[in-house]
């Protein structure tokens, strides 16, 4: 395993780190990449998600190298965008924004786009975009008020977190559950393995420890 590359996760999101840990991956470095997430004029949701994932990866790579580490590391970044049709929903920062998102999502279908970008030490870029479709139940005024009071919506794309209370609103999901949470695991593992990262190494160790 001498050639094992280090991994930089371009995020400080506990959700994304927990998802990586779920499949036995522990990044050597967490490098938050704070970028302007404002959509460009006429930008479609899927294009926005991929552009931001690319930008986060480049930003994290630059920060790491400027700090003197990560020259031989893979950089993994992701971005999640929630949309109703062509309309991009914000990452809710205020209760008013969250309330508007819930009202729009109530009783209807929407799409969640999560884009992945992996940058290699040589400068190559690998990308993947995962699209999921979700339908919410029709929310009562009481349900909306209770959810808003929970503050779980804060800084969440579309004003909700499916892994939390809002999981009770989901009637149907077609696509990647982990993608909706913030990091589609099948696609992430595939991209990393394709660049020589030993995704399955810890799985083999766990199997040996458990006597399987």
Secondary structure as GFF3:
##gff-version 3
##sequence-region A 1 212
A	DSSP	beta_strand	7	9	.	.	.	ID=ss1
A	DSSP	alpha_helix	14	22	.	.	.	ID=ss2
A	DSSP	beta_strand	29	30	.	.	.	ID=ss3
A	DSSP	alpha_helix	45	66	.	.	.	ID=ss4
A	DSSP	beta_strand	74	84	.	.	.	ID=ss5
A	DSSP	beta_strand	87	88	.	.	.	ID=ss6
A	DSSP	alpha_helix	95	105	.	.	.	ID=ss7
A	DSSP	beta_strand	109	119	.	.	.	ID=ss8
A	DSSP	beta_strand	125	136	.	.	.	ID=ss9
A	DSSP	alpha_helix	141	150	.	.	.	ID=ss10
A	DSSP	three_ten_helix	165	169	.	.	.	ID=ss11
A	DSSP	beta_strand	170	174	.	.	.	ID=ss12
A	DSSP	alpha_helix	177	181	.	.	.	ID=ss13
A	DSSP	alpha_helix	185	194	.	.	.	ID=ss14
A	DSSP	alpha_helix	201	210	.	.	.	ID=ss15
###
